[in-house]
Amino acid sequence: MSVQVVLVHGIRTSATMWRAQVRHLEARGAGVHALDLPGHGTRIDETFTLEGAFATIDRTVREAARHGPVLLVGHSMGGLIATEYAGSERPPPIAAFVGCGCTALPRGFGLRAYRLLMAGFNSLPGRGRLITDALLWSTLPAETRGDFAAGGYAFGAQDDALRSLSSLDVMAALRRIRVPVWFVNGRWDQLRMHERLFGELAPHAELIVVPRTTHLVTTMRPEVFNAVLDLAIATIETDATTRASGSDEGDPLPT
């Protein structure tokens, strides 16, 4: 069975942000499951709740797991929620996890400041869409420039989603994750602030910092992020082969 990749998007955007990854993964024969969280993309008329987000991820993961081992991938808000899911007290059926742009604890002054910033954008004409589009146009390659906006911007879900993140217990979740983990950040990513703490709480995790890149690693440097996915898939396939052969070689994850 082929590795199945579940992709969880960030705030305001939708499953379309993963277009470069979907093309790459399909070309290499992996199963791809790019979901829309409540209040986003095809579900933009729904109300965002954490419970709904977790249910969406869990439903997608369990369906994917029927077809092969699951690599869970999340970006930004989706990465934080996926981190909490990956570190559930009852371990979910995932074989590895990649979190992108999500090594910041969603609480305190940082979260309040980000909510104020987003509220300021929402108060602008067109909710700041012209500024957002100009930033994307100036920083992203032509082939991914439209991917974040293609599914529509979830302006209405934004503050509910940000406010709900403060109830996550990411630190406890990180301590419980036992599958291979990679955290990927752009060098200029504003959510790098706690990457050292994340490494201490999940000491088997690998940190990859991409030079000359912002928070939007998946679209700004899609070839680099796709290489990380290839690494994660190869790790899952190697682990599966090792288990099938009955070998107990290799270093176990800490318990």
N, C-alpha and C positions, 0 to 999 in steps of 0.2 A: 504494500500500500504506500502511496506517495505522501510526503509531508503536507499537512494542511495548514495554511497560514491565515490566521484571523487578525484583521486589521481594524484598530479602533482609533477613530479620528479625534482631532482636538476640538476646542471650543469654537463656535461660530461656523465652522466649516462642515464637511460631510464626507461620505465615502469617496467622493471624487478627488479628494486630496491625494489619494493613493494611486492615481492612474499610472504613474511611472513604475511603481512597484507591481501593480497588477500585470502590466505588460511583461515585465521582466520575469515574474514568477510563473505566469502562464507559459511563457516561452521555454522555461526550463522544466515544465511538467508538474509543478506543484499545484495543489488545490488552493484556491484563493477565496476568502470570505471577507469582503469589505462591508462592514455593517454601518447603518445609520443609528445613532443614539436618539432617544426621544427628544423632540424639539428641534431636530436637525435634519437637513436633506429631505428625503422623501417623507419624513415624519415631522416636518416643521410645524404642523398645526397641533402637535401634541405638547403636553406640559413636561418639561424636563424634571425628573426626580432621580436621585441616586439609586433608589430601588428599581426603577425602570431601566436605568443604565446597566446595573448588575444583572438584571434578568435578561436583557438583550445579549450581553456578552456571554452569559452562561448558556443560554439557548443556542447561540451560534457555535460556541466551543463544543458543546456536547453533540451537536449535529455533525460538526466537522470531524470529531473524534471517531465517528462511525466509519470514516474513510481512511484514517491514518493518524499518525502522531501529530499533535497540534503545536505549532509555534504561535504564541500570542504576541502581538506587536501593538504598542500604543504610542501615540504622540501627544505631548503636552497634557491637557486635561484628560484625554483618553489614556495617556500613559500612567497618570496618577491613579485613575480608577482601575486600570488593568493591573497596576502594582498591588493595590488592595485586594483585587480578585485573585491574583496569583498567590498571594500570601494568606488566603482564607484559612480559617482553623481546620476546615475540611478541605484538603488539597484538591484543586480542580484537575480535570484530566488534560493537563498541558505537559509538553515535553521540554519546553524552553520558553524564555520570555525576553523580548527586546523592548526596552523603554527609551523613547527618544524625547529629549527636551522636557524631562519631568523630574529632575533631581532637585526639587525645592519642596519644602514642607508647606502645604497650603493652609497657612494660618498666620495670625498676628499682623504686624504692620505691612509686610509684603503683600498679603492678600487684600488688605484694605486699600492699599495704594493702587493695586491693579484694578480693583473694582471702581475706584474713583476715576482712573484713567479711561476705562471702558465707558463709564457713564458720561465722561466728557466727550468722547467720540460720538456716543449716541445722541448727544445734544446738538451736534453740528448738523447743518443741512445735509440731507441724504444719509444721516448717521455716519458721516465721515467716509463714505464709500469712495469719493474721489481721492482722498489721501491714501486710503488703503490700496486702491488700484495703482496709484502712482508709485507707492513703495514696492509693490510686487513687480511692477513693470521694470523698475530700475535695478532690482536685485536678483530676479529669477531668470533662468534661461528661457528662451522662447517656447520650448517644447512643454514646459510645466507652468507657464505664467498664468494660465487660466484655470488651473486645477482646483485651487482653493475656492474660487467663486462659482464653479460650474454647477454645484448643487444648491446654490443660494446661501446667503449668510443668515445664520440663526440669531439675529439681533434680539428677538423676543426672549430667547432662552438664556441669554448670556448671563444676566445677573443672578438668576435662580441657580444656574450651574455653578458659578463662582462661589456664591454663598454656601452652597451645599458641600463644597469641597472641604470646608473647615471641620466637618464631622468625620472625615476619614482618619484612620489611625495607621498612617503609612509606616511609621517606625515599627510598630508591632508586626505589620504585614511583611516588611523586609526581613525581619528575623526568622520568619517561618518559611520563606521561599527555599525550596530544596532542588529546584531544577536549574540548569545552566541559565545565566542571566547576563545580558549586555546592556549597559546604559550608554546612549549615544548623545553627545551634546555638540553644538556648534561652539567654536571658540568665543563668539560674541553673543552667546545665548544668555538671556537674562535669568533663565531658570537653572543656572549652574550653581547657585549659591550654596547648596547643601550636598554637592556631589561627593565630598570627602566623607560626610556623615553617612550617606547612602552606602558607600564602600565599606565603612566600618560595620554597619548593621547587616550587610550581605557580603561578607568577605570573599565569597567565591565568585562574586560578580566581576565582570570586566568593564572598565570604563574606556570609551573611545571618544576622543575630542577631535573634531574635524576642523582643521585650520581654515581661516578666511570664510567662515560660515556663521550665520545667525541662528535664530531659533528654528528656522524653516529648513532644517537639514534635508528632509525627504524630497523637497522640490528644488532647493538651491543646489544641492550636490547629490542628485538621485543615484548616480553611478556609485558613489561611496556608500550610501545607505544600502543600496542593493547588494553590495559586496558583503556588508554585515549580515544581511539576510542569508546570503549564500553560506557564510561561515556558520550561522546558527543551524541552517538546514543540514549542512555537512556534519555538524556535531550530533544532531539528532539521529541521522542515518548511521553514523559510526557507533553511537550508543546502542541503537537497536540491533546492529549486527553483532556487537559484543555480547549483548544479552542472549541473542538467538544462538550464539555459539557456546553459551554456557561459561564464557570466560569471566573471571572475577578480577582481571587486571585493571589497572587504572586507580586513580585516587578518588575515594568516595567523597561526596560533599560532607561538610561538617554537620554533626548532629547536635 
